[in-house]
């Protein structure tokens, strides 16, 4: 049984492919907000009490950036405490742009892997060059280097055989970054090779589990329609991805 939790609909960036950059807002008609700690505890406690759908899996994602919540670390510690005996949750996942993660939070998220069968990071990067990153994310170029270092830190943790950590590095194919996709793929392949880390290059979330997945994603519009499909298909063809 899967539970998806949006801790906040605030985000620290306004990616051009996301509803965060739209004037109508992410949830039209509703004010943006932060989940309270009491509500979070109730959700986790109620989920734990369900006797159906084992094993259980929590995904922290949706239209906001979960790690930007000021109580994010406190929330994660509560989940860790609830799963102290590894008898509640099987897996936990995060989808993140990695910008607000600091070293201490990354370490916390990685250290809790011993309490789960598996933890999974899906990290949205979408660029090889700082200026392209800033153009797509609508943020400062200065954020880029810290993002890359955070991703490397998480990947390095995943290489520990005692840690049940899987990492997905995402690149959504856009007109703005299409010319960088080869450099992006080569960079992360070489990083994994240099550090003896198992990886695969995949389209979307496909492929068998490996420590690292370098994931090439389409740009999806309304109703799941692929935009810039010719660019995406060209990348898939050149790398024999399906």
ZAMARGU-4260 file (C-alpha; in steps of 0.2 Angstrom, whole numbers, plus 5000, padded with zeros to 4 digits):
<rodrens>
0) 5000/5000/5000 | 5007/5017/4995 | 5004/5034/5004 | 5009/5050/4995 | 5011/5065/5007
5) 5013/5083/5001 | 5021/5091/5017 | 5019/5108/5008 | 5013/5116/4991 | 5027/5129/4993
10) 5042/5126/4982 | 5059/5135/4982 | 5060/5135/4963 | 5047/5138/4949 | 5052/5125/4936
15) 5046/5130/4919 | 5038/5112/4916 | 5029/5113/4933 | 5013/5122/4938 | 5023/5131/4951
20) 5027/5144/4938 | 5009/5147/4933 | 4999/5162/4939 | 4984/5151/4944 | 4994/5143/4957
25) 4997/5124/4961 | 4980/5121/4968 | 4969/5134/4961 | 4956/5141/4974 | 4967/5136/4989
30) 4980/5145/4999 | 4997/5138/5000 | 5002/5131/5016 | 5013/5120/5027 | 5007/5104/5035
35) 5006/5105/5054 | 5016/5092/5065 | 5000/5086/5073 | 4992/5082/5056 | 5008/5073/5050
40) 5008/5063/5066 | 4990/5058/5064 | 4992/5053/5046 | 5007/5042/5050 | 4998/5034/5065
45) 4983/5031/5055 | 4993/5023/5041 | 5002/5012/5053 | 4985/5006/5061 | 4979/5000/5044
50) 4980/4981/5043 | 4978/4979/5024 | 4990/4982/5010 | 5006/4977/5019 | 5020/4980/5015
55) 5018/4999/5017 | 5027/5013/5007 | 5027/5032/5009 | 5032/5044/4996 | 5035/5062/5000
60) 5031/5072/4985 | 5018/5081/4974 | 5019/5099/4968 | 5028/5107/4983 | 5046/5103/4989
65) 5045/5093/5005 | 5062/5097/5011 | 5058/5115/5011 | 5046/5112/5026 | 5055/5120/5041
70) 5050/5104/5051 | 5056/5092/5038 | 5069/5084/5049 | 5057/5083/5064 | 5045/5074/5052
75) 5058/5062/5046 | 5063/5058/5064 | 5045/5054/5069 | 5044/5041/5054 | 5061/5034/5059
80) 5055/5032/5077 | 5039/5023/5072 | 5048/5011/5061 | 5062/5007/5074 | 5059/4989/5073
85) 5057/4989/5054 | 5039/4982/5056 | 5028/4996/5050 | 5036/5003/5033 | 5044/4993/5020
90) 5050/5008/5009 | 5051/5027/5010 | 5054/5038/4995 | 5058/5057/4992 | 5056/5067/4976
95) 5067/5082/4978 | 5076/5096/4968 | 5089/5095/4981 | 5091/5113/4983 | 5086/5115/5002
100) 5095/5100/5008 | 5110/5103/5019 | 5123/5090/5024 | 5115/5086/5041 | 5098/5083/5033
105) 5106/5072/5019 | 5115/5062/5032 | 5099/5060/5042 | 5089/5054/5027 | 5103/5041/5023
110) 5106/5035/5040 | 5088/5030/5042 | 5090/5017/5028 | 5094/5004/5041 | 5076/5005/5047
115) 5069/5001/5030 | 5070/4987/5017 | 5074/5001/5005 | 5074/5020/5003 | 5073/5029/4987
120) 5079/5046/4981 | 5072/5054/4965 | 5082/5069/4962 | 5077/5082/4949 | 5092/5091/4941
125) 5088/5093/4922 | 5104/5102/4917 | 5122/5101/4915 | 5127/5119/4915 | 5123/5131/4929
130) 5115/5144/4918 | 5103/5131/4910 | 5099/5125/4928 | 5095/5143/4933 | 5085/5146/4917
135) 5074/5130/4920 | 5072/5131/4939 | 5070/5150/4939 | 5083/5152/4953 | 5101/5158/4956
140) 5115/5149/4947 | 5124/5148/4963 | 5112/5135/4969 | 5119/5123/4955 | 5135/5118/4964
145) 5127/5114/4980 | 5114/5103/4971 | 5128/5093/4962 | 5138/5091/4979 | 5122/5085/4988
150) 5118/5072/4974 | 5136/5066/4975 | 5134/5064/4994 | 5118/5054/4992 | 5126/5043/4979
155) 5141/5040/4989 | 5130/5034/5004 | 5121/5022/4992 | 5137/5014/4988 | 5138/5007/5006
160) 5133/4989/5005 | 5125/4991/5023 | 5114/5005/5016 | 5098/5001/5006 | 5098/5016/4996
165) 5093/5019/4978 | 5095/5035/4969 | 5087/5041/4953 | 5095/5056/4944 | 5082/5065/4933
170) 5083/5074/4917 | 5067/5080/4909 | 5071/5084/4890 | 5066/5102/4886 | 5071/5113/4872
175) 5081/5123/4884 | 5092/5108/4889 | 5092/5096/4875 | 5109/5100/4869 | 5116/5096/4886
180) 5109/5079/4888 | 5125/5070/4882 | 5136/5079/4894 | 5124/5076/4908 | 5123/5057/4905
185) 5142/5056/4902 | 5146/5066/4918 | 5135/5055/4930 | 5141/5039/4921 | 5159/5044/4924
190) 5156/5049/4942 | 5148/5032/4945 | 5162/5022/4936 | 5176/5032/4945 | 5168/5027/4962
195) 5163/5009/4957 | 5145/5012/4959 | 5132/5002/4950 | 5121/5012/4938 | 5109/5010/4923
200) 5103/5023/4910 | 5085/5022/4908 | 5070/5031/4901 | 5058/5037/4915 | 5057/5025/4930
205) 5060/5010/4919 | 5073/4996/4922 | 5078/4984/4936 | 5084/4991/4953 | 5102/4997/4954
210) 5111/5009/4966 | 5109/5023/4953 | 5097/5026/4939 | 5101/5040/4927 | 5084/5044/4921
215) 5079/5053/4905 | 5061/5059/4907 | 5049/5066/4894 | 5041/5083/4896 | 5022/5079/4900
220) 5008/5092/4897 | 4990/5091/4901 | 4983/5073/4901 | 5000/5065/4900 | 5003/5071/4883
225) 5022/5071/4879 | 5028/5089/4873 | 5044/5091/4863 | 5042/5072/4859 | 5054/5073/4844
230) 5068/5079/4856 | 5064/5065/4868 | 5062/5051/4855 | 5079/5057/4848 | 5088/5054/4865
235) 5079/5037/4867 | 5085/5032/4850 | 5103/5037/4852 | 5105/5028/4868 | 5094/5013/4863
240) 5082/5017/4877 | 5063/5011/4877
</rodrens>
